Amino acid sequence: MLRSVAIDTVIGTDPLPTLIAGERSNSASGALIESINPATGEVIARFPRCDATDVDAAVRAGERALPEWAASPPGVRAKALYRLANTIEARGEELAAIDVADNGSPIKEMRNDSRIAAEWIRYQANLSLSVRGETIPVAHDRLDYTLRQPWGVVGRIVPFNHPLMFATAKIAAPLVAGNTVIVKPSEHTSLSILALVDDLREIFPPGVVNVITGFGSEAGDALVAHPGVRRIAFTGHADTGRAIQRRAAEVAVKTVTLELGGKNPIVVFEDADLESAVAGALRGMNFTWQGQSCGSTSRLIVNEAIHEELVDELAERMEGLRSGMPDREDTDTGAIVNVQQLDKVRKYIEIGHGEGAKLLAGGGPPDDPELAGGNFIRPTLFDDVEPGGRLAQEEIFGPVLAVMTFRDYDHALEIANSVRFGLTASVFTSDLRTAHRFARDVEAGYVWVNDSSRHFTGTPFGGFKDSGIGREEDLEELLSYTQVKNVNVLLG
């Protein structure tokens, strides 16, 4: 795997410390978690298994740091975020390599994650002066105005698929708004944020940023249930999101935003450009990080008139994707993050066979002895999928694409909207009326027309139905980390 002296220094520390109150910390219990390289099965590091005691210490640290941080000028907070973005850029290659070893995705994608993280952080820092209230004319002898004030200590729980990008970029908005933050990375991919502990200590005052590592059922639950944390944001599985809502409500009235899973449709009409549609289906499935994305367009809904031609071309292109060790520059698709997730993907491939779907590509491990020790599975394509079956209804979070056909617009829309999710959708057509009609009618929070997968800074991302609550990657994300206070002054 891709290594350097700097990477070995970080990963070789035993155990890696986390960050509480500006200090390098181990868990109060001394318990540790092993990080396993999914491409090799090798244990590459150990880090703290935090619990409620550690979470409470982090909350107390955030509460102590809050008054000074919230009172600091917006430009001061923005400057700290710019420093973080610059640090990520400067250490980008090293941090990407750590994510490769920890997460299993190809180096090309993890390198891009560090670039996007820096871009998103700067975007939120640039919005620092947008955290402002307004004056409201209520009467001649009165002044009415609003203030936007931080919530306090914010809990930010992020997933395994983009470790560095989510653990750093997703703390930017709450920090810009004047909150202090506790970030909990996935227990499967904690190494890159831990590699930044000393940088975070240097950039932010003690307690402004705290990093808690550990299992969701222990550290994550304690963070959600802590009465000192009134604002929580979670990215991950829909079932976990609902559990967080329930758990938070048991303790207090909390504000919870959720960016959850999807079973996202990509609909190809008869008049679509075939080459663009095939490329869009490949890109939309995010095979380059093994389909492990909530936004993956994992249901390909094709007009029956062009179905055979499109699917034949798509199967050929999928077979051409190179499975390989994630540190190689020519690798297209790497390793699934852990054995449990690999077993889940395999289970759904069995379900596809059991439901009578036709396997056209993939379906098993790569035929490469070098990859035998890792969590590898080939990009998989099933045709003739029943729209109401489990393969078409349930999120797999892996490299499995399900194809089904439609007759006309209403049939396509019926299939597209037939799942409980509504995160993203994609439509390919040369008819402007069909494009805008579909964008209006489909139950999804982010829609691409003749494109897929790409995100654009400043555009709101989030889902309908069971795919979440709230929007991120735009001004709305920043404002969601503030509370509005109204002030009414009698001038007479």
C-alpha distance (Angstrom), angle and dihedral (degrees) to the residues before:
residue distance angle dihedral
M1 . . .
L2 3.79 . .
R3 3.80 107.0 .
S4 3.78 139.4 166.1
V5 3.78 135.6 178.6
A6 3.82 88.9 -101.1
I7 3.80 92.6 51.6
D8 3.78 92.7 46.9
T9 3.81 88.9 50.7
V10 3.79 91.4 54.7
I11 3.80 99.2 40.1
G12 3.79 93.1 37.5
T13 3.82 92.9 61.3
D14 3.78 106.9 106.6
P15 2.92 109.1 -125.8
L16 3.78 109.5 7.2
P17 3.81 109.6 -133.3
T18 3.77 124.6 -125.7
L19 3.83 124.9 -146.7
I20 3.82 127.4 -104.5
A21 3.81 125.3 158.3
G22 3.79 91.8 -10.4
E23 3.79 93.5 -57.0
R24 3.78 132.5 109.1
S25 3.79 103.5 -108.9
N26 3.76 142.4 -172.0
S27 3.79 121.9 -155.2
A28 3.78 114.8 -79.7
S29 3.80 89.4 -122.4
G30 3.79 93.7 48.3
A31 3.81 89.9 -126.8
L32 3.80 117.9 146.8
I33 3.81 140.2 -160.4
E34 3.78 123.5 -143.1
S35 3.78 119.8 -131.3
I36 3.80 112.3 -142.8
N37 3.78 124.5 -159.9
P38 3.83 103.1 -126.3
A39 3.80 92.7 -152.6
T40 3.80 94.9 56.4
G41 3.81 109.1 15.1
E42 3.81 88.6 -122.6
V43 3.81 121.3 144.8
I44 3.79 103.1 -125.0
A45 3.82 104.2 172.5
R46 3.79 147.2 -7.1
F47 3.77 127.0 -136.0
P48 3.83 138.7 176.5
R49 3.79 121.2 -66.0
C50 3.78 96.5 -147.0
D51 3.79 124.0 -162.5
A52 3.81 139.7 -179.5
T53 3.81 92.4 -60.2
D54 3.79 92.0 57.7
V55 3.80 92.3 43.4
D56 3.80 90.6 53.1
A57 3.81 90.3 50.9
A58 3.80 89.9 51.3
V59 3.81 92.3 48.5
R60 3.80 91.2 50.1
A61 3.80 89.5 49.7
G62 3.80 90.7 50.3
E63 3.80 91.2 49.4
R64 3.80 91.8 51.6
A65 3.80 92.5 49.0
L66 3.80 95.5 44.0
P67 3.83 103.5 83.0
E68 3.80 95.4 54.0
W69 3.81 94.8 39.9
A70 3.82 93.9 47.5
A71 3.81 90.8 47.7
S72 3.80 94.0 50.2
P73 3.82 116.2 105.9
P74 3.83 115.2 -93.9
G75 3.80 89.6 -116.1
V76 3.79 91.4 58.0
R77 3.78 91.8 53.2
A78 3.80 90.8 45.4
K79 3.80 91.4 50.5
A80 3.81 90.6 55.9
L81 3.81 89.9 52.2
Y82 3.80 91.1 49.8
R83 3.80 88.4 54.0
L84 3.80 90.1 52.0
A85 3.81 91.2 50.3
N86 3.80 91.1 49.1
T87 3.80 90.7 49.2
I88 3.80 92.1 51.8
E89 3.79 90.4 50.5
A90 3.78 92.9 47.9
R91 3.81 92.0 49.5
G92 3.80 94.5 34.0
E93 3.78 99.0 118.4
E94 3.80 93.1 47.3
L95 3.80 93.9 46.0
A96 3.80 91.1 47.0
A97 3.80 90.3 52.6
I98 3.80 90.4 50.9
D99 3.80 90.2 52.5
V100 3.81 89.9 48.9
A101 3.80 90.9 55.0
D102 3.81 92.6 43.3
N103 3.81 102.0 37.5
G104 3.82 106.8 27.8
S105 3.80 98.0 -131.9
P106 3.82 119.3 131.5
I107 3.78 119.9 -85.6
K108 3.82 90.9 -118.4
E109 3.80 90.7 62.9
M110 3.80 97.2 41.1
R111 3.81 90.2 49.6
N112 3.79 88.3 53.3
D113 3.81 89.8 50.2
S114 3.79 91.6 61.0
R115 3.81 90.1 51.4
I116 3.81 92.5 49.3
A117 3.81 91.7 46.5
A118 3.80 91.3 56.3
E119 3.82 90.8 46.2
W120 3.81 94.0 50.7
I121 3.80 92.7 46.2
R122 3.80 91.8 52.0
Y123 3.80 90.7 46.8
Q124 3.80 91.9 56.8
A125 3.81 91.8 43.2
N126 3.80 89.2 53.2
L127 3.82 88.7 56.6
S128 3.80 93.7 57.6
L129 3.82 93.4 112.3
S130 3.82 90.9 51.0
V131 3.80 91.0 74.7
R132 3.78 93.4 94.5
G133 3.77 141.4 123.2
E134 3.78 132.4 -130.5
T135 3.79 139.4 -126.6
I136 3.80 117.8 -117.1
P137 3.85 121.7 -158.6
V138 3.81 105.6 -131.4
A139 3.83 104.8 149.0
H140 3.81 140.6 -12.0
D141 3.80 93.4 -108.3
R142 3.78 97.2 42.4
L143 3.78 137.4 73.9
D144 3.80 115.8 -152.6
Y145 3.78 122.1 -174.9
T146 3.78 140.1 156.5
L147 3.79 131.8 -130.5
R148 3.80 127.0 -155.9
Q149 3.77 110.1 -144.4
P150 3.81 131.9 177.2
W151 3.80 122.1 -100.6
G152 3.79 93.8 -130.4
V153 3.81 120.5 -124.3
V154 3.81 110.1 20.4
G155 3.80 124.9 -160.5
R156 3.81 114.9 -145.1
I157 3.84 116.2 -172.6
V158 3.80 115.1 -172.6
P159 3.84 134.4 -172.7
F160 3.79 135.4 -119.7
N161 3.81 102.9 -109.6
H162 3.83 98.4 79.2
P163 3.81 103.2 20.0
L164 3.80 103.4 173.0
M165 3.80 96.4 31.9
F166 3.79 95.9 52.5
A167 3.81 98.1 37.7
T168 3.81 91.9 53.9
A169 3.81 107.3 27.5
K170 3.80 93.7 45.0
I171 3.80 93.2 59.1
A172 3.82 92.9 54.2
A173 3.81 98.9 81.8
P174 3.83 96.8 49.2
L175 3.81 90.8 46.3
V176 3.80 93.8 49.2
A177 3.82 88.6 50.8
G178 3.82 90.4 56.0
N179 3.80 101.0 -101.7
T180 3.76 126.3 130.9
V181 3.80 115.0 -126.9
I182 3.77 142.0 -141.9
V183 3.78 110.1 -165.1
K184 3.79 119.9 -164.0
P185 3.81 114.0 -166.4
S186 3.78 123.0 -160.8
E187 3.79 114.2 -78.6
H188 3.81 86.0 -127.8
T189 3.83 96.3 56.3
S190 3.79 113.2 26.5
L191 3.79 101.5 126.3
S192 3.81 103.7 91.2
I193 3.81 95.4 53.0
L194 3.81 89.0 45.6
A195 3.80 88.3 52.7
L196 3.81 86.3 60.8
V197 3.81 96.3 52.2
D198 3.81 95.0 105.7
D199 3.80 91.4 46.2
L200 3.80 91.1 51.1
R201 3.81 89.5 49.9
E202 3.79 90.2 53.4
I203 3.81 96.9 44.0
F204 3.82 102.6 42.4
P205 3.82 131.8 45.0
P206 3.82 114.3 -105.9
G207 3.79 112.4 -74.3
V208 3.80 96.9 14.1
V209 3.82 91.3 102.3
N210 3.79 120.2 25.7
V211 3.80 125.5 178.3
I212 3.80 119.0 -151.5
T213 3.80 118.2 -174.0
G214 3.78 125.0 -168.8
F215 3.78 145.9 87.8
G216 3.77 121.1 -38.6
S217 3.79 91.8 -124.7
E218 3.81 90.8 55.8
A219 3.81 114.9 24.2
G220 3.80 94.4 21.1
D221 3.79 93.8 48.6
A222 3.79 91.8 47.0
L223 3.80 90.7 51.9
V224 3.80 93.2 49.7
A225 3.81 92.5 45.8
H226 3.79 98.2 44.9
P227 3.82 110.2 114.4
G228 3.80 90.4 -144.8
V229 3.81 92.3 64.1
R230 3.82 109.9 75.2
R231 3.82 97.7 163.4
I232 3.81 122.1 56.0
A233 3.78 130.9 174.1
F234 3.79 121.8 -170.9
T235 3.79 133.6 -175.6
G236 3.79 116.7 -167.7
H237 3.78 146.3 63.9
A238 3.81 119.4 5.2
D239 3.81 93.7 -128.2
T240 3.79 90.5 53.1
G241 3.79 89.9 48.7
R242 3.79 91.6 55.7
A243 3.80 90.1 46.9
I244 3.82 89.1 53.4
Q245 3.80 90.6 51.9
R246 3.80 90.7 51.8
R247 3.79 94.4 45.1
A248 3.80 94.2 47.3
A249 3.81 91.6 49.5
E250 3.81 90.8 54.6
V251 3.80 89.8 63.5
A252 3.79 108.0 35.0
V253 3.78 144.5 -36.7
K254 3.79 99.8 -70.3
T255 3.78 133.6 174.6
V256 3.80 108.8 -122.9
T257 3.80 125.8 -178.8
L258 3.78 120.4 -169.9
E259 3.80 133.4 -162.7
L260 3.78 101.3 -170.6
G261 3.77 142.5 168.2
G262 3.75 133.8 -56.7
K263 3.77 144.7 -158.3
N264 3.74 91.7 -158.3
P265 3.82 126.1 -165.8
I266 3.78 127.2 -134.9
V267 3.82 106.8 -167.1
V268 3.81 120.4 -162.3
F269 3.79 117.4 -165.8
E270 3.80 124.3 -156.1
D271 3.82 93.5 -103.9
A272 3.82 94.6 53.3
D273 3.79 122.5 119.9
L274 3.80 101.5 -102.6
E275 3.80 97.4 -148.0
S276 3.82 92.0 49.5
A277 3.80 91.1 47.9
V278 3.80 93.4 51.1
A279 3.80 91.3 47.6
G280 3.80 89.4 47.3
A281 3.79 92.5 51.4
L282 3.81 91.1 51.1
R283 3.79 93.7 46.2
G284 3.80 93.8 41.6
M285 3.80 92.8 57.2
N286 3.82 91.3 58.0
F287 3.79 91.3 -138.7
T288 3.81 87.4 165.2
W289 3.77 88.0 75.3
Q290 3.80 93.2 34.4
G291 3.80 95.4 -96.2
Q292 3.81 88.8 -70.1
S293 3.78 96.0 142.9
C294 3.79 132.7 108.1
G295 3.81 88.7 -141.7
S296 3.82 96.4 54.4
T297 3.81 112.8 130.7
S298 3.79 92.7 -131.6
R299 3.84 97.4 163.8
L300 3.79 113.6 69.2
I301 3.81 108.2 -163.9
V302 3.81 110.1 -170.1
N303 3.78 133.2 -176.6
E304 3.79 107.2 -108.4
A305 3.83 92.3 -126.4
I306 3.83 93.2 65.4
H307 3.79 98.9 25.4
E308 3.79 100.0 105.2
E309 3.80 96.3 46.1
L310 3.79 93.7 46.8
V311 3.80 96.1 45.3
D312 3.81 93.4 47.8
E313 3.79 91.0 53.3
L314 3.80 92.5 44.3
A315 3.81 93.2 50.7
E316 3.79 90.4 51.7
R317 3.80 92.1 49.7
M318 3.80 91.8 48.1
E319 3.78 92.0 51.1
G320 3.81 87.1 54.7
L321 3.81 93.9 59.5
R322 3.79 109.8 108.6
S323 3.80 117.6 -127.1
G324 3.77 109.6 -157.4
M325 3.77 149.3 133.9
P326 3.80 106.1 -48.9
D327 3.81 94.8 -126.8
R328 3.83 92.1 63.4
E329 3.78 116.9 100.0
D330 3.82 91.9 -141.0
T331 3.81 95.0 53.3
D332 3.80 113.7 115.3
T333 3.80 99.7 -177.6
G334 3.79 127.3 21.0
A335 3.80 138.3 -176.0
I336 3.80 130.8 -40.3
V337 3.82 109.0 -109.8
N338 3.82 97.9 -111.7
V339 3.78 143.6 -6.8
Q340 3.81 93.2 -100.3
Q341 3.79 91.7 56.7
L342 3.80 90.9 45.1
D343 3.80 89.9 53.2
K344 3.80 89.4 50.5
V345 3.81 91.4 53.9
R346 3.79 90.7 48.3
K347 3.81 90.0 50.1
Y348 3.79 91.6 55.3
I349 3.78 91.6 48.3
E350 3.81 86.8 55.8
I351 3.80 89.1 48.0
G352 3.79 89.4 53.0
H353 3.79 91.1 54.3
G354 3.79 90.6 45.7
E355 3.79 92.3 52.0
G356 3.80 91.2 53.8
A357 3.81 97.9 -108.3
K358 3.79 116.9 154.7
L359 3.81 116.1 -116.5
L360 3.81 110.6 -139.0
A361 3.82 102.7 165.3
G362 3.78 139.7 11.1
G363 3.77 119.0 -10.4
G364 3.79 97.2 154.3
P365 3.80 145.2 42.1
P366 3.81 122.1 -59.8
D367 3.79 117.2 -89.1
D368 3.80 93.1 -118.5
P369 3.83 123.0 112.1
E370 3.82 90.6 -152.9
L371 3.81 89.5 66.2
A372 3.80 97.5 46.4
G373 3.82 94.4 103.1
G374 3.80 95.7 53.1
N375 3.80 140.9 73.1
F376 3.79 97.1 -95.9
I377 3.79 128.6 153.7
R378 3.78 127.5 167.4
P379 3.84 121.2 -114.5
T380 3.79 102.3 -89.7
L381 3.80 130.3 -147.7
F382 3.81 124.2 -167.6
D383 3.81 121.5 -172.2
D384 3.82 129.9 -165.8
V385 3.80 91.3 34.8
E386 3.79 117.2 175.0
P387 3.86 107.2 -121.3
G388 3.80 91.8 -140.5
G389 3.82 95.6 46.9
R390 3.78 126.4 102.4
L391 3.80 93.3 -105.7
A392 3.80 88.4 60.8
Q393 3.79 98.9 36.9
E394 3.82 107.5 41.5
E395 3.78 128.0 68.9
I396 3.80 111.5 -116.3
F397 3.82 99.7 -179.9
G398 3.76 90.4 -149.7
P399 3.82 141.5 89.4
V400 3.81 98.1 -69.8
L401 3.82 120.4 122.4
A402 3.81 120.1 -168.6
V403 3.82 120.1 -154.6
M404 3.81 125.4 -156.9
T405 3.80 133.0 163.7
F406 3.80 135.6 -128.4
R407 3.81 136.7 -161.4
D408 3.81 105.0 -149.1
Y409 3.81 142.8 -11.3
D410 3.80 96.4 -76.7
H411 3.80 91.7 49.0
A412 3.82 91.4 49.6
L413 3.80 91.7 49.9
E414 3.79 92.0 47.2
I415 3.79 91.3 55.3
A416 3.81 93.4 42.5
N417 3.82 92.4 53.3
S418 3.81 96.7 40.1
V419 3.83 96.8 96.4
R420 3.80 130.6 79.0
F421 3.80 91.5 -119.6
G422 3.79 130.5 80.1
L423 3.79 111.9 175.4
T424 3.82 107.6 122.1
A425 3.78 138.5 -4.1
S426 3.77 135.8 -175.7
V427 3.80 130.9 -158.7
F428 3.80 129.8 -169.1
T429 3.80 118.1 -160.4
S430 3.80 139.9 125.7
D431 3.82 91.7 -140.0
L432 3.79 112.3 95.4
R433 3.80 92.1 -158.4
T434 3.80 92.7 53.1
A435 3.80 91.2 47.5
H436 3.79 95.7 52.8
R437 3.79 93.1 39.4
F438 3.79 91.2 53.9
A439 3.81 92.3 45.0
R440 3.81 88.1 54.3
D441 3.82 96.8 44.4
V442 3.79 103.6 40.5
E443 3.80 116.1 95.5
A444 3.79 99.9 -127.3
G445 3.77 136.9 109.5
Y446 3.82 98.5 -136.8
V447 3.81 122.2 36.0
W448 3.80 129.4 -173.1
V449 3.80 121.9 -160.3
N450 3.81 113.1 -153.7
D451 3.79 89.2 -14.4
S452 3.80 140.7 67.1
S453 3.79 145.3 -158.4
R454 3.81 99.6 10.0
H455 3.82 120.0 126.1
F456 3.78 124.5 -157.2
T457 3.79 122.4 -154.0
G458 3.78 112.1 -111.3
T459 3.81 96.2 25.9
P460 3.83 117.4 112.9
F461 3.81 116.1 -108.7
G462 3.80 122.7 -167.3
G463 3.77 143.5 102.8
F464 3.78 147.7 -96.2
K465 3.83 124.8 -134.3
D466 3.81 114.0 -2.1
S467 3.80 91.9 -7.6
G468 3.75 93.9 86.4
I469 3.78 154.1 -86.3
G470 3.80 125.3 -86.7
R471 3.79 135.6 15.7
E472 3.79 131.7 -96.0
E473 3.83 139.6 -171.3
D474 3.83 92.7 49.9
L475 3.80 143.6 64.9
E476 3.81 90.7 -74.4
E477 3.80 89.2 64.2
L478 3.79 91.2 55.8
L479 3.81 94.3 46.4
S480 3.80 90.9 48.7
Y481 3.80 87.6 69.0
T482 3.80 91.1 62.2
Q483 3.80 135.0 73.3
V484 3.79 120.2 -139.9
K485 3.79 117.2 -127.8
N486 3.79 121.0 -171.6
V487 3.83 119.4 -147.0
N488 3.82 121.6 -165.2
V489 3.81 118.7 -168.5
L490 3.82 124.7 -168.4
L491 3.79 105.5 -144.1
G492 3.80 98.0 -173.4
